[in-house]
Amino acid sequence: MGQADSTVPQPPAPEGLRPFRPVPELIRGRVVSGSDALAVVGGERGLSYGELWEASGRWAAYLAGVGVGRGDRVGVVLERSPELIAV
């Protein structure tokens, strides 16, 4: 037997709304159009879209390196901060 197609079809967007796009895709789009734009602020610290993209890439590389795969759940215990968004 062949493998089932893992692609889930997206329903059409309601009239007047844009189609659903995953958050990483939205962030990547902002990085391409202007990575210096402010993405998130917490307290006195902020992260640009470029910094957010780089930090999330470092987390992704670390997690993949310790065996975490796509779809695996990972518990996170961190103080609220802009850096938490990258995780």
Secondary structure, DSSP 8 states (H G I E B T S, - for coil): --------------TTS-----HHHHHHHHHHHHTTSEEEEETTEEEEHHHHHHHHHHHHHHHHHTT--TT--------SSHHHHH-
